[in-house]
Amino acid sequence: MPRPKKDAVSLNIKLATEVSNMLEEYCKETGQPKTTAIERILDAAFKDYFSQPEGKRIPK
């Protein structure tokens, strides 16, 4: 029985070569697919950002 599909949206982006290389290395070391790694990294960044009061939310 196949897994149910998750609710998702496709995203097509261009990354700086240096960032792409770091992502590749991170995925090799952790054994995570790029999608999972990026979802987790973005989730952590957004939780940190939105945990700050609205007036103090300034991207770094």
PDB file of N, CA, C and O in Angstrom:
ATOM      1  N   MET A   1       0.847  -1.177   0.000  1.00  0.00           N
ATOM      2  CA  MET A   1       0.000   0.000   0.000  1.00  0.00           C
ATOM      3  C   MET A   1       0.894   1.243   0.000  1.00  0.00           C
ATOM      4  O   MET A   1       1.748   1.382   0.876  1.00  0.00           O
ATOM      5  N   PRO A   2       0.713   2.146  -0.964  1.00  0.00           N
ATOM      6  CA  PRO A   2       1.561   3.341  -1.052  1.00  0.00           C
ATOM      7  C   PRO A   2       1.247   4.332   0.069  1.00  0.00           C
ATOM      8  O   PRO A   2       0.140   4.381   0.604  1.00  0.00           O
ATOM      9  N   ARG A   3       2.274   5.118   0.398  1.00  0.00           N
ATOM     10  CA  ARG A   3       2.080   6.168   1.398  1.00  0.00           C
ATOM     11  C   ARG A   3       1.166   7.240   0.830  1.00  0.00           C
ATOM     12  O   ARG A   3       1.198   7.514  -0.370  1.00  0.00           O
ATOM     13  N   PRO A   4       0.347   7.851   1.690  1.00  0.00           N
ATOM     14  CA  PRO A   4      -0.476   8.967   1.191  1.00  0.00           C
ATOM     15  C   PRO A   4       0.421  10.149   0.834  1.00  0.00           C
ATOM     16  O   PRO A   4       1.426  10.404   1.496  1.00  0.00           O
ATOM     17  N   LYS A   5       0.045  10.856  -0.211  1.00  0.00           N
ATOM     18  CA  LYS A   5       0.834  12.016  -0.625  1.00  0.00           C
ATOM     19  C   LYS A   5       0.659  13.142   0.382  1.00  0.00           C
ATOM     20  O   LYS A   5      -0.440  13.382   0.883  1.00  0.00           O
ATOM     21  N   LYS A   6       1.769  13.835   0.672  1.00  0.00           N
ATOM     22  CA  LYS A   6       1.673  14.954   1.599  1.00  0.00           C
ATOM     23  C   LYS A   6       1.230  16.198   0.851  1.00  0.00           C
ATOM     24  O   LYS A   6       1.465  16.351  -0.348  1.00  0.00           O
ATOM     25  N   ASP A   7       0.592  17.068   1.589  1.00  0.00           N
ATOM     26  CA  ASP A   7       0.170  18.343   1.024  1.00  0.00           C
ATOM     27  C   ASP A   7       1.432  19.151   0.758  1.00  0.00           C
ATOM     28  O   ASP A   7       2.167  19.463   1.696  1.00  0.00           O
ATOM     29  N   ALA A   8       1.695  19.491  -0.472  1.00  0.00           N
ATOM     30  CA  ALA A   8       2.953  20.147  -0.823  1.00  0.00           C
ATOM     31  C   ALA A   8       2.765  21.092  -2.004  1.00  0.00           C
ATOM     32  O   ALA A   8       1.804  20.996  -2.768  1.00  0.00           O
ATOM     33  N   VAL A   9       3.720  22.008  -2.120  1.00  0.00           N
ATOM     34  CA  VAL A   9       3.774  22.959  -3.227  1.00  0.00           C
ATOM     35  C   VAL A   9       5.168  22.858  -3.831  1.00  0.00           C
ATOM     36  O   VAL A   9       6.155  22.816  -3.096  1.00  0.00           O
ATOM     37  N   SER A  10       5.264  22.819  -5.143  1.00  0.00           N
ATOM     38  CA  SER A  10       6.567  22.779  -5.803  1.00  0.00           C
ATOM     39  C   SER A  10       7.226  24.144  -5.741  1.00  0.00           C
ATOM     40  O   SER A  10       6.556  25.176  -5.792  1.00  0.00           O
ATOM     41  N   LEU A  11       8.557  24.138  -5.631  1.00  0.00           N
ATOM     42  CA  LEU A  11       9.321  25.368  -5.563  1.00  0.00           C
ATOM     43  C   LEU A  11      10.547  25.212  -6.459  1.00  0.00           C
ATOM     44  O   LEU A  11      11.309  24.256  -6.319  1.00  0.00           O
ATOM     45  N   ASN A  12      10.727  26.140  -7.363  1.00  0.00           N
ATOM     46  CA  ASN A  12      11.858  26.104  -8.275  1.00  0.00           C
ATOM     47  C   ASN A  12      12.692  27.351  -8.014  1.00  0.00           C
ATOM     48  O   ASN A  12      12.235  28.470  -8.249  1.00  0.00           O
ATOM     49  N   ILE A  13      13.925  27.157  -7.522  1.00  0.00           N
ATOM     50  CA  ILE A  13      14.760  28.302  -7.175  1.00  0.00           C
ATOM     51  C   ILE A  13      16.174  28.135  -7.727  1.00  0.00           C
ATOM     52  O   ILE A  13      16.596  27.033  -8.078  1.00  0.00           O
ATOM     53  N   LYS A  14      16.887  29.241  -7.796  1.00  0.00           N
ATOM     54  CA  LYS A  14      18.309  29.220  -8.124  1.00  0.00           C
ATOM     55  C   LYS A  14      19.059  29.537  -6.846  1.00  0.00           C
ATOM     56  O   LYS A  14      18.775  30.536  -6.185  1.00  0.00           O
ATOM     57  N   LEU A  15      20.007  28.695  -6.499  1.00  0.00           N
ATOM     58  CA  LEU A  15      20.840  28.909  -5.323  1.00  0.00           C
ATOM     59  C   LEU A  15      22.225  29.340  -5.749  1.00  0.00           C
ATOM     60  O   LEU A  15      22.715  28.942  -6.807  1.00  0.00           O
ATOM     61  N   ALA A  16      22.847  30.146  -4.929  1.00  0.00           N
ATOM     62  CA  ALA A  16      24.248  30.470  -5.161  1.00  0.00           C
ATOM     63  C   ALA A  16      25.031  29.162  -5.111  1.00  0.00           C
ATOM     64  O   ALA A  16      24.705  28.273  -4.324  1.00  0.00           O
ATOM     65  N   THR A  17      26.042  29.043  -5.931  1.00  0.00           N
ATOM     66  CA  THR A  17      26.824  27.811  -6.015  1.00  0.00           C
ATOM     67  C   THR A  17      27.362  27.398  -4.654  1.00  0.00           C
ATOM     68  O   THR A  17      27.328  26.216  -4.312  1.00  0.00           O
ATOM     69  N   GLU A  18      27.852  28.345  -3.880  1.00  0.00           N
ATOM     70  CA  GLU A  18      28.403  28.046  -2.559  1.00  0.00           C
ATOM     71  C   GLU A  18      27.335  27.446  -1.639  1.00  0.00           C
ATOM     72  O   GLU A  18      27.606  26.493  -0.909  1.00  0.00           O
ATOM     73  N   VAL A  19      26.130  28.001  -1.674  1.00  0.00           N
ATOM     74  CA  VAL A  19      25.036  27.487  -0.845  1.00  0.00           C
ATOM     75  C   VAL A  19      24.632  26.098  -1.322  1.00  0.00           C
ATOM     76  O   VAL A  19      24.385  25.209  -0.507  1.00  0.00           O
ATOM     77  N   SER A  20      24.563  25.908  -2.621  1.00  0.00           N
ATOM     78  CA  SER A  20      24.225  24.605  -3.180  1.00  0.00           C
ATOM     79  C   SER A  20      25.253  23.546  -2.785  1.00  0.00           C
ATOM     80  O   SER A  20      24.893  22.415  -2.458  1.00  0.00           O
ATOM     81  N   ASN A  21      26.518  23.913  -2.817  1.00  0.00           N
ATOM     82  CA  ASN A  21      27.576  22.982  -2.417  1.00  0.00           C
ATOM     83  C   ASN A  21      27.457  22.613  -0.944  1.00  0.00           C
ATOM     84  O   ASN A  21      27.645  21.454  -0.575  1.00  0.00           O
ATOM     85  N   MET A  22      27.145  23.602  -0.099  1.00  0.00           N
ATOM     86  CA  MET A  22      26.962  23.318   1.323  1.00  0.00           C
ATOM     87  C   MET A  22      25.759  22.401   1.548  1.00  0.00           C
ATOM     88  O   MET A  22      25.808  21.505   2.391  1.00  0.00           O
ATOM     89  N   LEU A  23      24.683  22.623   0.797  1.00  0.00           N
ATOM     90  CA  LEU A  23      23.499  21.769   0.901  1.00  0.00           C
ATOM     91  C   LEU A  23      23.832  20.338   0.496  1.00  0.00           C
ATOM     92  O   LEU A  23      23.433  19.387   1.168  1.00  0.00           O
ATOM     93  N   GLU A  24      24.559  20.191  -0.598  1.00  0.00           N
ATOM     94  CA  GLU A  24      24.977  18.859  -1.055  1.00  0.00           C
ATOM     95  C   GLU A  24      25.777  18.128   0.028  1.00  0.00           C
ATOM     96  O   GLU A  24      25.520  16.962   0.326  1.00  0.00           O
ATOM     97  N   GLU A  25      26.750  18.833   0.607  1.00  0.00           N
ATOM     98  CA  GLU A  25      27.592  18.241   1.653  1.00  0.00           C
ATOM     99  C   GLU A  25      26.759  17.882   2.877  1.00  0.00           C
ATOM    100  O   GLU A  25      26.928  16.809   3.458  1.00  0.00           O
ATOM    101  N   TYR A  26      25.864  18.777   3.264  1.00  0.00           N
ATOM    102  CA  TYR A  26      24.978  18.537   4.411  1.00  0.00           C
ATOM    103  C   TYR A  26      24.135  17.280   4.182  1.00  0.00           C
ATOM    104  O   TYR A  26      24.001  16.446   5.077  1.00  0.00           O
ATOM    105  N   CYS A  27      23.578  17.152   2.997  1.00  0.00           N
ATOM    106  CA  CYS A  27      22.740  15.996   2.679  1.00  0.00           C
ATOM    107  C   CYS A  27      23.557  14.697   2.665  1.00  0.00           C
ATOM    108  O   CYS A  27      23.073  13.656   3.110  1.00  0.00           O
ATOM    109  N   LYS A  28      24.780  14.757   2.162  1.00  0.00           N
ATOM    110  CA  LYS A  28      25.646  13.573   2.175  1.00  0.00           C
ATOM    111  C   LYS A  28      25.938  13.148   3.606  1.00  0.00           C
ATOM    112  O   LYS A  28      25.877  11.963   3.935  1.00  0.00           O
ATOM    113  N   GLU A  29      26.260  14.131   4.463  1.00  0.00           N
ATOM    114  CA  GLU A  29      26.618  13.828   5.848  1.00  0.00           C
ATOM    115  C   GLU A  29      25.437  13.339   6.673  1.00  0.00           C
ATOM    116  O   GLU A  29      25.593  12.461   7.521  1.00  0.00           O
ATOM    117  N   THR A  30      24.258  13.901   6.430  1.00  0.00           N
ATOM    118  CA  THR A  30      23.093  13.546   7.241  1.00  0.00           C
ATOM    119  C   THR A  30      22.262  12.425   6.640  1.00  0.00           C
ATOM    120  O   THR A  30      21.444  11.815   7.328  1.00  0.00           O
ATOM    121  N   GLY A  31      22.470  12.150   5.347  1.00  0.00           N
ATOM    122  CA  GLY A  31      21.686  11.116   4.681  1.00  0.00           C
ATOM    123  C   GLY A  31      20.265  11.553   4.359  1.00  0.00           C
ATOM    124  O   GLY A  31      19.414  10.724   4.040  1.00  0.00           O
ATOM    125  N   GLN A  32      20.010  12.842   4.442  1.00  0.00           N
ATOM    126  CA  GLN A  32      18.675  13.366   4.149  1.00  0.00           C
ATOM    127  C   GLN A  32      18.557  13.753   2.676  1.00  0.00           C
ATOM    128  O   GLN A  32      19.521  14.226   2.074  1.00  0.00           O
ATOM    129  N   PRO A  33      17.376  13.551   2.101  1.00  0.00           N
ATOM    130  CA  PRO A  33      17.142  14.094   0.765  1.00  0.00           C
ATOM    131  C   PRO A  33      17.124  15.628   0.849  1.00  0.00           C
ATOM    132  O   PRO A  33      16.874  16.191   1.914  1.00  0.00           O
ATOM    133  N   LYS A  34      17.385  16.284  -0.258  1.00  0.00           N
ATOM    134  CA  LYS A  34      17.418  17.748  -0.262  1.00  0.00           C
ATOM    135  C   LYS A  34      16.095  18.346   0.208  1.00  0.00           C
ATOM    136  O   LYS A  34      16.090  19.319   0.961  1.00  0.00           O
ATOM    137  N   THR A  35      14.981  17.776  -0.228  1.00  0.00           N
ATOM    138  CA  THR A  35      13.672  18.310   0.161  1.00  0.00           C
ATOM    139  C   THR A  35      13.510  18.294   1.675  1.00  0.00           C
ATOM    140  O   THR A  35      13.104  19.294   2.268  1.00  0.00           O
ATOM    141  N   THR A  36      13.822  17.174   2.298  1.00  0.00           N
ATOM    142  CA  THR A  36      13.692  17.057   3.751  1.00  0.00           C
ATOM    143  C   THR A  36      14.622  18.033   4.453  1.00  0.00           C
ATOM    144  O   THR A  36      14.219  18.703   5.403  1.00  0.00           O
ATOM    145  N   ALA A  37      15.867  18.118   3.989  1.00  0.00           N
ATOM    146  CA  ALA A  37      16.837  19.012   4.609  1.00  0.00           C
ATOM    147  C   ALA A  37      16.361  20.464   4.516  1.00  0.00           C
ATOM    148  O   ALA A  37      16.400  21.195   5.506  1.00  0.00           O
ATOM    149  N   ILE A  38      15.921  20.873   3.355  1.00  0.00           N
ATOM    150  CA  ILE A  38      15.482  22.256   3.171  1.00  0.00           C
ATOM    151  C   ILE A  38      14.234  22.542   3.991  1.00  0.00           C
ATOM    152  O   ILE A  38      14.126  23.611   4.594  1.00  0.00           O
ATOM    153  N   GLU A  39      13.284  21.603   4.025  1.00  0.00           N
ATOM    154  CA  GLU A  39      12.085  21.797   4.848  1.00  0.00           C
ATOM    155  C   GLU A  39      12.455  21.979   6.314  1.00  0.00           C
ATOM    156  O   GLU A  39      11.905  22.858   6.978  1.00  0.00           O
ATOM    157  N   ARG A  40      13.353  21.188   6.823  1.00  0.00           N
ATOM    158  CA  ARG A  40      13.751  21.279   8.236  1.00  0.00           C
ATOM    159  C   ARG A  40      14.519  22.555   8.523  1.00  0.00           C
ATOM    160  O   ARG A  40      14.303  23.189   9.556  1.00  0.00           O
ATOM    161  N   ILE A  41      15.410  22.937   7.626  1.00  0.00           N
ATOM    162  CA  ILE A  41      16.181  24.164   7.810  1.00  0.00           C
ATOM    163  C   ILE A  41      15.253  25.381   7.782  1.00  0.00           C
ATOM    164  O   ILE A  41      15.362  26.256   8.641  1.00  0.00           O
ATOM    165  N   LEU A  42      14.349  25.447   6.813  1.00  0.00           N
ATOM    166  CA  LEU A  42      13.414  26.565   6.732  1.00  0.00           C
ATOM    167  C   LEU A  42      12.469  26.590   7.924  1.00  0.00           C
ATOM    168  O   LEU A  42      12.171  27.660   8.456  1.00  0.00           O
ATOM    169  N   ASP A  43      11.996  25.422   8.349  1.00  0.00           N
ATOM    170  CA  ASP A  43      11.101  25.339   9.497  1.00  0.00           C
ATOM    171  C   ASP A  43      11.779  25.928  10.739  1.00  0.00           C
ATOM    172  O   ASP A  43      11.170  26.711  11.467  1.00  0.00           O
ATOM    173  N   ALA A  44      13.029  25.553  10.978  1.00  0.00           N
ATOM    174  CA  ALA A  44      13.766  26.067  12.138  1.00  0.00           C
ATOM    175  C   ALA A  44      13.959  27.585  12.027  1.00  0.00           C
ATOM    176  O   ALA A  44      13.799  28.302  13.014  1.00  0.00           O
ATOM    177  N   ALA A  45      14.301  28.072  10.838  1.00  0.00           N
ATOM    178  CA  ALA A  45      14.515  29.514  10.644  1.00  0.00           C
ATOM    179  C   ALA A  45      13.217  30.289  10.853  1.00  0.00           C
ATOM    180  O   ALA A  45      13.222  31.346  11.484  1.00  0.00           O
ATOM    181  N   PHE A  46      12.106  29.772  10.328  1.00  0.00           N
ATOM    182  CA  PHE A  46      10.827  30.472  10.482  1.00  0.00           C
ATOM    183  C   PHE A  46      10.334  30.432  11.921  1.00  0.00           C
ATOM    184  O   PHE A  46       9.774  31.420  12.397  1.00  0.00           O
ATOM    185  N   LYS A  47      10.523  29.329  12.624  1.00  0.00           N
ATOM    186  CA  LYS A  47      10.127  29.261  14.035  1.00  0.00           C
ATOM    187  C   LYS A  47      10.903  30.285  14.844  1.00  0.00           C
ATOM    188  O   LYS A  47      10.338  30.955  15.709  1.00  0.00           O
ATOM    189  N   ASP A  48      12.196  30.410  14.568  1.00  0.00           N
ATOM    190  CA  ASP A  48      13.019  31.402  15.248  1.00  0.00           C
ATOM    191  C   ASP A  48      12.531  32.815  14.929  1.00  0.00           C
ATOM    192  O   ASP A  48      12.379  33.643  15.827  1.00  0.00           O
ATOM    193  N   TYR A  49      12.291  33.079  13.672  1.00  0.00           N
ATOM    194  CA  TYR A  49      11.847  34.409  13.231  1.00  0.00           C
ATOM    195  C   TYR A  49      10.502  34.779  13.853  1.00  0.00           C
ATOM    196  O   TYR A  49      10.354  35.870  14.404  1.00  0.00           O
ATOM    197  N   PHE A  50       9.529  33.883  13.770  1.00  0.00           N
ATOM    198  CA  PHE A  50       8.187  34.193  14.245  1.00  0.00           C
ATOM    199  C   PHE A  50       8.056  34.106  15.762  1.00  0.00           C
ATOM    200  O   PHE A  50       7.023  34.494  16.308  1.00  0.00           O
ATOM    201  N   SER A  51       9.071  33.609  16.449  1.00  0.00           N
ATOM    202  CA  SER A  51       9.030  33.589  17.911  1.00  0.00           C
ATOM    203  C   SER A  51       9.362  34.966  18.491  1.00  0.00           C
ATOM    204  O   SER A  51       9.154  35.212  19.679  1.00  0.00           O
ATOM    205  N   GLN A  52       9.876  35.854  17.648  1.00  0.00           N
ATOM    206  CA  GLN A  52      10.205  37.213  18.075  1.00  0.00           C
ATOM    207  C   GLN A  52       8.961  38.099  17.976  1.00  0.00           C
ATOM    208  O   GLN A  52       8.106  37.876  17.119  1.00  0.00           O
ATOM    209  N   PRO A  53       8.861  39.100  18.850  1.00  0.00           N
ATOM    210  CA  PRO A  53       7.728  40.030  18.749  1.00  0.00           C
ATOM    211  C   PRO A  53       7.743  40.720  17.379  1.00  0.00           C
ATOM    212  O   PRO A  53       8.802  40.916  16.784  1.00  0.00           O
ATOM    213  N   GLU A  54       6.559  41.081  16.893  1.00  0.00           N
ATOM    214  CA  GLU A  54       6.451  41.656  15.536  1.00  0.00           C
ATOM    215  C   GLU A  54       7.364  42.848  15.297  1.00  0.00           C
ATOM    216  O   GLU A  54       7.953  42.957  14.221  1.00  0.00           O
ATOM    217  N   GLY A  55       7.496  43.731  16.253  1.00  0.00           N
ATOM    218  CA  GLY A  55       8.316  44.923  16.072  1.00  0.00           C
ATOM    219  C   GLY A  55       9.806  44.631  16.006  1.00  0.00           C
ATOM    220  O   GLY A  55      10.582  45.486  15.578  1.00  0.00           O
ATOM    221  N   LYS A  56      10.218  43.441  16.420  1.00  0.00           N
ATOM    222  CA  LYS A  56      11.633  43.093  16.449  1.00  0.00           C
ATOM    223  C   LYS A  56      12.019  42.112  15.347  1.00  0.00           C
ATOM    224  O   LYS A  56      13.162  41.657  15.304  1.00  0.00           O
ATOM    225  N   ARG A  57      11.101  41.786  14.471  1.00  0.00           N
ATOM    226  CA  ARG A  57      11.361  40.824  13.392  1.00  0.00           C
ATOM    227  C   ARG A  57      12.121  41.501  12.254  1.00  0.00           C
ATOM    228  O   ARG A  57      11.525  42.060  11.333  1.00  0.00           O
ATOM    229  N   ILE A  58      13.407  41.440  12.336  1.00  0.00           N
ATOM    230  CA  ILE A  58      14.241  42.003  11.287  1.00  0.00           C
ATOM    231  C   ILE A  58      15.128  40.881  10.762  1.00  0.00           C
ATOM    232  O   ILE A  58      15.948  40.347  11.509  1.00  0.00           O
ATOM    233  N   PRO A  59      14.977  40.511   9.487  1.00  0.00           N
ATOM    234  CA  PRO A  59      15.805  39.453   8.929  1.00  0.00           C
ATOM    235  C   PRO A  59      17.291  39.783   9.052  1.00  0.00           C
ATOM    236  O   PRO A  59      17.695  40.938   8.913  1.00  0.00           O
ATOM    237  N   LYS A  60      18.086  38.771   9.310  1.00  0.00           N
ATOM    238  CA  LYS A  60      19.535  38.960   9.464  1.00  0.00           C
ATOM    239  C   LYS A  60      20.213  38.909   8.128  1.00  0.00           C
ATOM    240  O   LYS A  60      21.434  39.048   8.050  1.00  0.00           O
TER     241      LYS A  60
END
